[in-house]
Amino acid sequence: MLIKRFCFFVFFLFAIEGTVFCQSNASARALDSLMHIYKSTTTDTTKINALIGIAGLYIKNNPDTCIICSDEALKLSQKINWPKGMAKCYMLKGLAHKSMSNYDTAMVYQRLAFQYYTETHDSSNMALVLNNIGLLYNSKSDYITAFVCYNDARKIALSINDSVTLGKLMVNIGLNYYHQKKYDLALNYYNTALVIQSRMHDVNSVGNINLNIGLIHDKLNRYDSALFHYNVALEIYTDIGNKNSKALVNSNIGNTYSKKGEYVKALMYHNIAQPIFVALKDKNNTARGYSNMAETYLMIVQDSVTKNLPDSLKSKTNLLRKAETFLQQAIAIKQQIGDLNGLQNSYSSLSNCYRLMGNYKNAFDALQNNNALKDSIFKIQSNELVAELELKNTASINNKEARIQELELNASKRQRWFLIAVMVLLANIFAMVIYYYRNRQQKRIIKMRNSISRDLHDEVGSSLSSIALYGDVAIKKMKDNPEESSALLQKIKTTTTSIHESINDIVWSIGTRNDKFENIINRMRDYASQSIEQTQATLNFEVIGNFDNVNLSMIERKNIYLIFKEAINNCVKYAQCKNVNVIFSINGKKLSLIIKDDGLGFSTEEYKKKNGYNGILKLSGGGTGLSNMKQRADEINAEFKLGSEVNKGTEIIFSMDVTT
């Protein structure tokens, strides 16, 4: 076993290091890096990934080496039972065989890859393999099945936002429409793909798209536009060292020059491309290249106004013999790889070649072969298959009908029970949703009632008790001490006014008409203006931002207003300030309220010692007013900060997250 592995290793290094194709600097660096990893690592998965990377570099330019690397990676993947590695190896082997036009073998490997990717739930690679399978059907002229594969791949790619695969699919769907001669549809897909692949910086795909756009312009006789796109693709493939695609572009440029009547240039480009196709064992493009060269010779023979041709292209007899030879070579390869569409075209060209030779018998035979491909392969064989299937179906139709009825009956029962189960499930879900909603609403109502009850108790209850006490004392002192009695009555009046304001505030906070934030701001501005008018201070009330879409609950609205009211009262009663600045702002979802005065202020150190003060500007406890403000902020999950210095004023900062 060790000797076998050693022999493979020597052969593997020889195959890679002895490769004759010219790589780009980037590819060469990538190969050196992967070879270093392969030789130095002892971890199987790392070694497998290195081999897979090397194989990927050789798909187009040396498919035999790609298969060698993939086989070794596959052995290692099977040894450690790694499905992901096996899937990748099968996909690469399928691509390599496609490059050599071994479509049936390629199809087997791609389907194996799809099976492993499905088992591992690898959606991205499932879409990629379906794309590859579609290309194989496309190469075999089965455009309908190809489109089904592309469409399935597109659904997967869209579901996972795989832009890379989507770009490739757009190209291949465009190619499908191109082969069906729906050129406008093809161009639409190519242009969409060009945008996607350019955004993804997929240079090779950009070259491929330009190549395909050139093909369409060629079909529409827009030869200069075709040559422009071909040359863009040729420059890209030259830069990245994609020899196979570079040869394909040269072949297409040759076709375009043939149609323009520039036959010397056409043959020059065909002669550049053909040896590369042969060396790369690309059977499909080798056959196509032979057909293209033959077509050029036939066009020279049929062109009555040719001029400035070299002597080698002036003998019509020699040109027709060369065309015959090339077409026969193309037909042999196309028969081998099963390219039925290409085979039909080659027979048509061969018939034309024999007609120009004056060999009408052979011309008729070739035309018969062409028609046979059209009728027999695509129609007669299909009809025979249908007839055979119908015969088999007729022989067992009674049994099948009985079985179908039984299955339909069982299916109907299953459907009925399934619908019942679904309806029960939906009913339960609906009941749970209603219960959850009602429970949530009930909790909100309870919370609201508790809040109103607490406010009435705090704001009104104690004040009413005071009024009752003041009233009793005033009655007793009415005769003996009228002046003291009058003072108590004044206190009753003041307390009654305070109760009225408190009840007014509570009623205002409950009212739904005050849900608009504009009403909150207006009420705050009015209150501040009326309160500060009693002093010599100046009010500066500033609103920053758009509050139109801000949504506050009743509890949030009430607490914000009462915090603001308490802060303004402190400014009026204790600050002895000249200026009061109020800034209301909204930034994104952050609501902020700042109330700042330039009054007496107080020492935060003394405040901390007396009342408790947790860090700079962060209130922990304190006097009744400030403590109430902090509690109200906590109730609505808001942040409350306090800062003050003696003779420099006091600043209160309130902030919270809101919904918009």
Wavefront OBJ file of the C-alpha trace (Angstrom):
o trace
v 0.000 0.000 0.000
v 2.818 2.394 0.881
v 4.558 1.621 -2.436
v 1.320 2.304 -4.311
v 0.834 5.633 -2.553
v 4.450 6.577 -3.193
v 4.105 5.761 -6.904
v 0.987 7.869 -7.103
v 2.706 10.757 -5.323
v 5.613 10.707 -7.806
v 3.221 10.491 -10.772
v 1.052 13.236 -9.298
v 3.970 15.638 -8.887
v 5.206 14.825 -12.393
v 1.718 15.431 -13.854
v 1.422 18.819 -12.219
v 4.960 20.128 -12.534
v 5.219 18.853 -16.110
v 2.027 20.553 -17.297
v 2.694 22.583 -20.427
v -0.084 25.130 -20.355
v 0.810 28.702 -19.455
v -0.766 29.872 -16.209
v -1.364 33.394 -14.975
v 0.770 34.603 -12.075
v -2.217 34.356 -9.713
v -2.893 30.729 -10.703
v 0.795 29.863 -10.379
v 0.944 31.356 -6.895
v -2.231 29.519 -5.897
v -0.781 26.244 -7.204
v 2.501 26.737 -5.312
v 0.605 27.473 -2.106
v -1.670 24.431 -2.458
v 1.257 22.147 -3.312
v 3.082 23.347 -0.198
v 0.024 22.624 1.953
v -0.418 19.167 0.396
v 3.231 18.194 1.001
v 3.542 19.612 4.528
v 0.233 18.734 6.205
v -0.531 15.487 8.008
v -4.248 16.210 8.473
v -6.473 14.301 6.041
v -9.113 17.016 5.592
v -6.461 19.676 4.919
v -4.764 17.379 2.413
v -8.123 16.701 0.705
v -8.930 20.416 0.444
v -5.495 21.096 -1.038
v -6.007 18.380 -3.682
v -9.485 19.724 -4.466
v -8.051 23.218 -4.883
v -5.340 21.921 -7.237
v -7.912 19.941 -9.241
v -10.018 23.076 -9.645
v -7.093 24.896 -11.271
v -6.852 22.198 -13.970
v -10.517 21.678 -14.952
v -10.319 23.618 -18.203
v -6.657 23.510 -19.140
v -5.701 19.951 -18.202
v -8.748 17.817 -17.307
v -6.652 14.624 -17.030
v -4.647 16.160 -14.164
v -7.888 17.397 -12.601
v -9.194 13.801 -12.587
v -5.928 12.473 -11.059
v -6.114 14.995 -8.198
v -9.844 14.404 -7.692
v -9.365 10.613 -7.542
v -6.705 10.892 -4.851
v -8.850 13.338 -2.856
v -11.811 10.955 -3.252
v -9.805 8.020 -1.818
v -8.842 10.073 1.220
v -12.445 11.308 1.666
v -13.778 7.733 1.515
v -11.107 6.618 3.973
v -12.292 9.099 6.632
v -15.954 8.907 5.488
v -16.221 12.637 4.721
v -19.359 13.224 2.557
v -18.526 16.871 1.813
v -15.128 15.910 0.379
v -16.600 13.061 -1.680
v -19.287 15.355 -3.115
v -16.712 17.957 -4.158
v -14.523 15.298 -5.804
v -17.444 13.885 -7.802
v -18.442 17.369 -8.939
v -14.875 18.143 -10.103
v -14.614 14.830 -11.956
v -17.915 15.596 -13.662
v -16.637 19.024 -14.746
v -13.407 17.514 -16.059
v -15.283 14.924 -18.131
v -17.568 17.666 -19.451
v -14.445 19.543 -20.620
v -13.538 16.418 -22.599
v -17.148 16.121 -23.884
v -17.728 12.824 -22.044
v -21.262 13.929 -21.200
v -22.701 10.624 -19.986
v -19.784 10.038 -17.597
v -19.962 13.644 -16.454
v -23.692 13.226 -15.739
v -23.045 10.199 -13.494
v -20.500 12.091 -11.387
v -22.651 15.233 -11.101
v -25.623 13.160 -9.909
v -23.420 11.457 -7.299
v -22.294 14.897 -6.119
v -25.906 16.088 -5.903
v -26.821 13.019 -3.821
v -24.091 13.727 -1.246
v -24.847 17.466 -1.108
v -28.552 16.671 -0.561
v -27.700 14.312 2.310
v -25.550 17.017 3.957
v -28.168 19.766 3.302
v -25.616 21.880 1.426
v -28.057 24.123 -0.476
v -25.407 26.284 -2.136
v -23.626 23.347 -3.748
v -26.934 21.633 -4.589
v -27.791 24.663 -6.721
v -24.324 24.636 -8.272
v -24.543 20.929 -9.231
v -28.035 21.383 -10.707
v -26.542 24.164 -12.812
v -23.814 21.767 -14.010
v -26.387 19.074 -14.836
v -28.381 21.643 -16.803
v -25.268 22.465 -18.832
v -24.816 18.780 -19.661
v -28.402 18.514 -20.936
v -27.813 21.720 -22.875
v -24.742 20.170 -24.528
v -26.878 17.192 -25.538
v -29.474 19.585 -27.082
v -32.088 18.672 -24.445
v -33.005 22.291 -23.732
v -36.271 21.577 -21.914
v -34.664 19.338 -19.268
v -31.781 21.804 -19.025
v -34.213 24.623 -18.267
v -35.936 22.514 -15.561
v -32.543 22.003 -13.866
v -31.694 25.714 -14.120
v -35.067 26.683 -12.670
v -34.701 24.294 -9.705
v -31.200 25.642 -9.079
v -32.466 29.230 -9.264
v -35.138 28.556 -6.613
v -32.488 27.204 -4.230
v -30.050 30.064 -4.947
v -32.777 32.688 -4.364
v -33.774 31.078 -1.061
v -30.212 31.446 0.294
v -29.261 34.690 -1.531
v -26.425 32.951 -3.407
v -25.473 35.726 -5.872
v -22.538 33.778 -7.344
v -24.676 30.836 -8.450
v -27.489 33.157 -9.563
v -25.075 34.942 -11.880
v -23.953 31.652 -13.420
v -27.556 30.534 -13.854
v -28.480 33.745 -15.658
v -25.657 33.033 -18.143
v -26.729 29.436 -18.720
v -30.431 30.236 -19.083
v -29.383 32.857 -21.627
v -27.345 30.185 -23.426
v -30.400 27.937 -23.431
v -32.500 30.629 -25.103
v -29.651 31.300 -27.531
v -29.720 27.698 -28.750
v -33.497 28.011 -29.183
v -32.871 31.182 -31.249
v -34.745 33.364 -28.762
v -32.064 36.011 -28.940
v -33.893 38.863 -27.176
v -34.593 36.684 -24.123
v -31.008 35.453 -24.162
v -29.653 39.030 -24.187
v -31.871 39.987 -21.247
v -30.446 37.156 -19.132
v -26.872 37.893 -20.225
v -27.175 41.575 -19.311
v -28.622 40.666 -15.893
v -25.795 38.186 -15.349
v -23.188 40.767 -16.405
v -24.377 43.142 -13.669
v -24.338 40.387 -11.001
v -20.957 38.933 -11.932
v -19.306 42.348 -12.306
v -20.532 43.217 -8.808
v -19.120 39.910 -7.539
v -15.791 40.558 -9.347
v -16.052 37.150 -11.045
v -13.665 37.909 -13.918
v -13.969 34.527 -15.630
v -17.778 34.796 -15.729
v -17.574 38.336 -17.092
v -15.445 36.946 -19.922
v -17.943 34.124 -20.510
v -20.871 36.567 -20.656
v -19.083 38.781 -23.188
v -18.376 35.671 -25.262
v -22.084 34.752 -25.273
v -23.226 38.304 -26.032
v -20.808 38.266 -28.955
v -22.471 35.069 -30.228
v -25.884 36.748 -30.261
v -24.612 39.826 -32.094
v -22.998 37.473 -34.604
v -26.325 35.684 -35.147
v -28.019 39.063 -35.671
v -25.345 40.056 -38.222
v -23.953 42.772 -35.952
v -20.398 41.726 -36.685
v -18.541 44.736 -35.276
v -20.434 44.460 -31.962
v -19.722 40.725 -31.903
v -15.984 41.311 -32.436
v -15.960 43.962 -29.693
v -17.383 41.561 -27.083
v -15.183 38.700 -28.307
v -12.068 40.844 -27.851
v -13.148 41.817 -24.317
v -13.524 38.121 -23.487
v -10.212 37.274 -25.207
v -8.343 39.860 -23.136
v -9.861 38.519 -19.890
v -9.091 34.875 -20.698
v -5.529 35.785 -21.675
v -4.999 37.589 -18.350
v -6.337 34.736 -16.197
v -4.771 31.936 -18.277
v -8.021 30.175 -19.251
v -6.676 28.444 -22.327
v -9.819 26.491 -23.239
v -12.069 29.568 -23.252
v -9.405 31.596 -25.041
v -9.399 28.995 -27.841
v -13.210 29.108 -27.992
v -13.149 32.894 -28.434
v -10.577 32.587 -31.231
v -12.804 30.066 -32.983
v -15.824 32.390 -32.722
v -13.792 35.346 -34.012
v -12.884 33.162 -36.981
v -16.596 32.525 -37.654
v -17.380 36.235 -37.582
v -14.562 37.097 -39.992
v -15.848 34.364 -42.310
v -19.252 36.043 -42.397
v -17.587 39.379 -43.098
v -15.794 37.800 -46.078
v -12.338 38.204 -44.478
v -11.386 34.559 -44.983
v -7.638 34.809 -44.390
v -8.229 36.286 -40.925
v -10.937 33.709 -40.279
v -8.652 30.765 -41.006
v -5.855 32.340 -38.973
v -8.065 32.411 -35.846
v -9.389 28.876 -36.531
v -5.823 27.590 -36.798
v -4.979 29.194 -33.449
v -7.959 27.551 -31.722
v -8.009 24.052 -33.218
v -4.661 22.684 -31.923
v -5.613 23.821 -28.405
v -8.957 21.971 -28.529
v -7.159 18.817 -29.682
v -4.437 19.110 -27.014
v -7.017 19.622 -24.270
v -9.066 16.605 -25.474
v -12.128 18.843 -25.712
v -14.132 16.675 -28.105
v -17.116 18.998 -28.350
v -15.099 22.064 -29.323
v -12.726 19.995 -31.480
v -15.708 18.826 -33.557
v -17.122 22.346 -33.621
v -13.745 23.689 -34.734
v -13.584 21.215 -37.639
v -17.102 22.258 -38.675
v -16.183 25.953 -38.477
v -13.114 25.484 -40.676
v -15.156 23.486 -43.184
v -17.825 26.207 -43.275
v -15.151 28.820 -43.993
v -13.869 26.793 -46.968
v -17.432 26.347 -48.269
v -18.081 30.092 -47.966
v -14.937 30.853 -50.006
v -16.101 28.457 -52.739
v -19.577 30.048 -52.855
v -18.349 33.656 -52.685
v -18.325 34.943 -56.253
v -16.584 38.233 -55.387
v -13.578 36.981 -53.408
v -10.325 38.771 -54.054
v -6.836 39.146 -52.589
v -6.772 35.465 -51.636
v -3.474 33.578 -51.451
v -2.857 30.831 -54.004
v -3.599 28.138 -51.406
v -7.226 29.325 -51.253
v -7.900 29.720 -54.980
v -8.436 26.059 -55.940
v -12.100 25.244 -55.306
v -11.437 21.527 -55.679
v -8.846 21.560 -52.869
v -11.075 23.711 -50.674
v -14.020 21.347 -51.069
v -11.846 18.299 -50.301
v -10.588 19.987 -47.121
v -14.155 20.889 -46.152
v -15.267 17.270 -46.742
v -12.420 15.941 -44.569
v -13.116 18.340 -41.714
v -16.867 17.643 -41.778
v -16.318 13.881 -41.678
v -13.979 14.319 -38.695
v -16.582 16.501 -36.980
v -19.354 13.953 -37.640
v -17.288 11.093 -36.197
v -16.692 12.995 -32.945
v -20.286 14.224 -32.640
v -21.580 10.690 -33.099
v -19.252 9.570 -30.312
v -20.323 12.235 -27.809
v -24.005 12.220 -28.788
v -24.260 15.860 -29.920
v -27.394 15.321 -31.990
v -28.023 18.974 -32.771
v -24.417 19.486 -33.948
v -24.514 16.231 -35.894
v -27.584 17.355 -37.787
v -25.890 20.649 -38.761
v -22.741 18.819 -39.901
v -24.754 16.487 -42.176
v -26.474 19.532 -43.657
v -23.085 21.162 -44.377
v -21.690 17.904 -45.809
v -24.684 17.657 -48.165
v -23.964 21.196 -49.351
v -20.276 20.316 -49.813
v -21.108 17.287 -52.021
v -23.578 19.379 -54.010
v -20.837 21.943 -54.765
v -18.578 19.053 -55.833
v -21.280 17.817 -58.208
v -21.531 14.531 -56.283
v -25.318 14.535 -55.975
v -25.647 10.948 -54.775
v -23.486 11.622 -51.690
v -25.234 14.967 -51.240
v -28.595 13.148 -51.158
v -27.278 10.525 -48.705
v -25.991 13.230 -46.339
v -29.312 15.036 -46.568
v -31.101 11.774 -45.793
v -28.921 11.363 -42.686
v -29.838 14.895 -41.661
v -33.538 14.178 -42.092
v -33.192 10.858 -40.313
v -31.765 12.660 -37.304
v -34.672 15.071 -37.356
v -37.429 12.547 -37.848
v -36.178 9.204 -36.635
v -34.252 10.246 -33.525
v -36.511 13.020 -32.303
v -39.867 11.657 -33.499
v -39.865 7.963 -34.470
v -37.944 6.782 -31.397
v -40.179 8.888 -29.188
v -43.294 7.456 -30.851
v -42.000 3.906 -30.481
v -41.308 4.491 -26.837
v -44.776 5.925 -26.295
v -46.351 2.989 -28.162
v -44.404 0.496 -26.056
v -45.456 2.205 -22.844
v -49.082 2.352 -23.973
v -49.013 -1.382 -24.768
v -47.699 -2.195 -21.313
v -50.223 0.123 -19.713
v -53.107 -1.495 -21.643
v -52.095 -4.976 -20.471
v -52.429 -4.025 -16.814
v -54.996 -1.256 -16.972
v -57.691 -3.072 -14.960
v -55.361 -3.808 -12.062
v -54.023 -0.270 -12.127
v -57.469 1.298 -12.105
v -58.462 -0.780 -9.113
v -55.250 0.114 -7.335
v -55.726 3.798 -8.171
v -59.259 3.765 -6.716
v -57.963 2.157 -3.546
v -55.161 4.707 -3.275
v -57.540 7.579 -3.943
v -59.900 6.322 -1.220
v -57.027 6.034 1.281
v -55.733 9.425 0.248
v -59.211 10.918 0.731
v -59.392 9.485 4.262
v -55.922 10.754 5.081
v -56.824 14.164 3.713
v -59.981 14.307 5.827
v -58.140 13.402 9.040
v -55.314 15.749 8.136
v -57.777 18.637 7.642
v -59.462 17.848 10.959
v -56.090 17.825 12.724
v -55.092 21.104 11.086
v -58.393 22.748 12.048
v -58.057 21.565 15.666
v -54.484 22.849 15.763
v -55.519 26.213 14.304
v -58.403 26.469 16.780
v -56.011 25.826 19.687
v -53.542 28.372 18.360
v -56.354 30.921 17.922
v -57.592 30.283 21.467
v -54.066 30.663 22.861
v -53.603 33.939 20.964
v -56.914 35.300 22.302
v -56.030 34.167 25.841
v -52.575 35.746 25.604
v -54.030 38.981 24.226
v -56.758 39.179 26.877
v -54.299 38.340 29.655
v -51.910 41.010 28.412
v -54.723 43.567 28.172
v -55.917 42.630 31.669
v -52.432 43.137 33.076
v -52.194 46.510 31.361
v -55.568 47.567 32.803
v -54.572 46.385 36.303
v -51.270 48.248 36.031
v -53.081 51.370 34.848
v -55.652 51.154 37.671
v -52.922 50.680 40.276
v -51.035 53.651 38.898
v -54.123 55.911 38.961
v -55.001 54.658 42.443
v -51.478 55.371 43.719
v -51.463 58.828 42.191
v -54.844 59.686 43.699
v -53.657 58.438 47.072
v -50.320 60.261 46.909
v -51.483 63.478 45.302
v -55.021 63.814 46.653
v -55.479 61.581 49.710
v -52.940 63.211 52.001
v -54.012 66.698 50.888
v -57.664 65.987 51.690
v -56.617 64.758 55.154
v -54.723 68.019 55.651
v -57.788 70.049 54.598
v -59.931 68.197 57.119
v -57.368 68.811 59.894
v -56.958 72.499 58.965
v -60.753 72.890 58.950
v -61.183 71.456 62.454
v -58.461 73.696 63.887
v -59.808 76.788 62.071
v -63.322 76.220 63.507
v -61.945 75.949 67.038
v -59.878 79.112 66.694
v -62.502 81.152 64.854
v -63.600 83.027 68.032
v -60.416 83.157 70.080
v -57.796 83.773 67.359
v -59.325 85.040 64.099
v -55.937 85.813 62.521
v -54.591 82.265 62.963
v -57.934 80.924 61.758
v -57.651 83.092 58.623
v -54.154 81.688 57.942
v -55.488 78.141 58.207
v -58.277 78.954 55.766
v -55.651 80.292 53.352
v -53.786 76.982 53.654
v -57.028 75.153 52.870
v -57.445 77.270 49.750
v -53.846 76.625 48.647
v -54.172 72.879 49.256
v -57.486 72.769 47.379
v -55.861 74.489 44.391
v -53.007 71.949 44.528
v -55.524 69.074 44.596
v -57.308 70.544 41.605
v -54.040 70.739 39.687
v -53.113 67.168 40.609
v -56.484 65.780 39.545
v -56.253 67.839 36.362
v -52.809 66.318 35.654
v -54.094 62.775 36.221
v -57.149 63.313 34.009
v -54.945 64.858 31.311
v -52.542 61.899 31.337
v -55.430 59.422 30.919
v -57.154 61.222 28.024
v -56.557 59.568 24.621
v -56.769 62.927 22.862
v -53.412 63.751 24.457
v -51.635 60.793 22.813
v -50.007 63.139 20.300
v -46.566 64.188 21.474
v -47.290 67.734 20.318
v -49.890 68.025 23.121
v -47.321 66.904 25.728
v -44.812 69.517 24.579
v -47.457 72.284 24.497
v -48.626 71.453 28.037
v -45.040 71.438 29.320
v -44.307 74.757 27.634
v -47.496 76.347 29.065
v -46.780 75.089 32.569
v -43.168 76.262 32.510
v -44.144 79.682 31.135
v -46.867 80.250 33.751
v -44.642 79.048 36.617
v -41.503 81.014 35.699
v -43.521 84.213 35.050
v -43.856 84.480 38.837
v -40.071 84.978 39.095
v -37.602 87.295 37.390
v -36.093 84.366 35.417
v -36.148 83.934 31.620
v -37.377 80.659 30.068
v -35.672 79.215 26.987
v -37.745 76.216 25.736
v -36.189 74.407 22.749
v -37.531 71.405 20.808
v -35.083 69.515 18.561
v -36.143 66.790 16.100
v -39.369 65.389 14.706
v -41.726 63.968 17.339
v -44.627 63.205 14.955
v -44.115 59.423 15.010
v -43.173 59.058 18.699
v -45.583 56.767 20.593
v -45.834 56.894 24.401
v -48.035 54.895 26.739
v -50.277 56.633 29.254
v -47.883 55.770 32.093
v -44.848 57.045 30.170
v -46.647 60.286 29.247
v -47.763 60.893 32.854
v -44.339 60.217 34.421
v -42.427 62.354 31.909
v -44.785 65.261 32.537
v -44.623 64.932 36.346
v -40.800 64.699 36.305
v -40.719 67.863 34.204
v -43.239 69.591 36.492
v -41.223 68.732 39.624
v -38.017 70.039 38.023
v -39.678 73.383 37.061
v -41.151 73.727 40.572
v -37.648 73.300 42.056
v -36.350 76.052 39.757
v -39.163 78.409 40.834
v -39.056 77.646 44.570
v -35.382 77.134 45.380
v -33.003 78.012 42.580
v -33.295 81.850 42.576
v -32.011 81.656 39.003
v -31.992 84.171 36.148
v -32.327 81.636 33.298
v -34.043 78.288 32.895
v -33.138 76.269 29.794
v -35.354 73.366 28.684
v -34.204 71.199 25.762
v -36.485 68.474 24.403
v -34.813 66.342 21.703
v -35.232 63.091 19.753
v -32.326 61.308 18.051
v -33.297 58.060 16.370
v -35.134 56.187 19.129
v -33.518 58.102 22.032
v -35.733 60.731 23.717
v -33.924 63.288 25.924
v -35.104 66.037 28.286
v -32.660 68.512 29.883
v -33.708 71.156 32.489
v -30.862 73.453 33.492
v -30.798 76.627 35.618
v -28.057 79.082 36.677
v -29.291 79.457 40.261
v -27.921 78.734 43.725
v -27.313 75.039 43.172
v -26.041 72.804 45.976
v -23.041 70.670 46.925
v -23.320 67.167 45.585
v -20.873 65.983 48.250
v -23.148 67.199 51.051
v -26.140 65.812 49.194
v -24.372 62.459 48.984
v -23.612 62.414 52.701
v -27.121 63.432 53.607
v -29.268 61.540 51.121
v -27.107 58.997 49.300
v -25.586 59.698 45.885
v -24.257 56.949 43.653
v -21.583 58.333 41.309
v -21.463 61.535 39.317
v -24.914 62.651 38.112
v -26.583 59.331 39.066
v -29.235 59.758 41.764
v -29.725 56.926 44.213
v -32.021 58.428 46.804
v -32.655 61.798 48.347
v -35.331 64.280 49.246
v -38.954 63.736 48.407
v -39.011 65.729 45.146
v -35.827 64.330 43.633
v -36.582 60.870 44.950
v -40.021 60.950 43.291
v -38.430 61.996 40.009
v -35.998 59.077 40.195
v -38.777 56.610 41.051
v -40.908 57.819 38.153
v -37.935 57.421 35.775
v -37.328 53.876 37.044
v -41.000 53.004 36.538
v -40.712 53.614 32.766
v -37.146 52.204 32.414
v -35.662 55.665 31.819
v -32.282 57.072 32.871
v -32.251 59.953 35.369
v -29.142 62.041 36.110
v -28.610 64.967 38.447
v -25.726 67.442 38.570
v -25.285 70.580 40.663
v -22.629 72.985 41.964
v -22.958 75.782 44.506
v -23.714 79.137 42.777
v -23.452 77.495 39.353
v -26.905 75.991 39.060
v -28.475 72.561 38.695
v -28.902 70.288 35.673
v -31.337 67.394 35.352
v -31.006 64.978 32.431
v -33.758 62.491 31.592
v -33.491 60.007 28.680
v -35.303 56.892 27.473
v -35.822 54.686 24.408
v -39.142 55.187 22.607
v -41.030 53.428 19.816
v -41.658 55.205 16.510
l 1 2 3 4 5 6 7 8 9 10 11 12 13 14 15 16 17 18 19 20 21 22 23 24 25 26 27 28 29 30 31 32 33 34 35 36 37 38 39 40 41 42 43 44 45 46 47 48 49 50 51 52 53 54 55 56 57 58 59 60 61 62 63 64 65 66 67 68 69 70 71 72 73 74 75 76 77 78 79 80 81 82 83 84 85 86 87 88 89 90 91 92 93 94 95 96 97 98 99 100 101 102 103 104 105 106 107 108 109 110 111 112 113 114 115 116 117 118 119 120 121 122 123 124 125 126 127 128 129 130 131 132 133 134 135 136 137 138 139 140 141 142 143 144 145 146 147 148 149 150 151 152 153 154 155 156 157 158 159 160 161 162 163 164 165 166 167 168 169 170 171 172 173 174 175 176 177 178 179 180 181 182 183 184 185 186 187 188 189 190 191 192 193 194 195 196 197 198 199 200 201 202 203 204 205 206 207 208 209 210 211 212 213 214 215 216 217 218 219 220 221 222 223 224 225 226 227 228 229 230 231 232 233 234 235 236 237 238 239 240 241 242 243 244 245 246 247 248 249 250 251 252 253 254 255 256 257 258 259 260 261 262 263 264 265 266 267 268 269 270 271 272 273 274 275 276 277 278 279 280 281 282 283 284 285 286 287 288 289 290 291 292 293 294 295 296 297 298 299 300 301 302 303 304 305 306 307 308 309 310 311 312 313 314 315 316 317 318 319 320 321 322 323 324 325 326 327 328 329 330 331 332 333 334 335 336 337 338 339 340 341 342 343 344 345 346 347 348 349 350 351 352 353 354 355 356 357 358 359 360 361 362 363 364 365 366 367 368 369 370 371 372 373 374 375 376 377 378 379 380 381 382 383 384 385 386 387 388 389 390 391 392 393 394 395 396 397 398 399 400 401 402 403 404 405 406 407 408 409 410 411 412 413 414 415 416 417 418 419 420 421 422 423 424 425 426 427 428 429 430 431 432 433 434 435 436 437 438 439 440 441 442 443 444 445 446 447 448 449 450 451 452 453 454 455 456 457 458 459 460 461 462 463 464 465 466 467 468 469 470 471 472 473 474 475 476 477 478 479 480 481 482 483 484 485 486 487 488 489 490 491 492 493 494 495 496 497 498 499 500 501 502 503 504 505 506 507 508 509 510 511 512 513 514 515 516 517 518 519 520 521 522 523 524 525 526 527 528 529 530 531 532 533 534 535 536 537 538 539 540 541 542 543 544 545 546 547 548 549 550 551 552 553 554 555 556 557 558 559 560 561 562 563 564 565 566 567 568 569 570 571 572 573 574 575 576 577 578 579 580 581 582 583 584 585 586 587 588 589 590 591 592 593 594 595 596 597 598 599 600 601 602 603 604 605 606 607 608 609 610 611 612 613 614 615 616 617 618 619 620 621 622 623 624 625 626 627 628 629 630 631 632 633 634 635 636 637 638 639 640 641 642 643 644 645 646 647 648 649 650 651 652 653 654 655 656 657 658 659 660
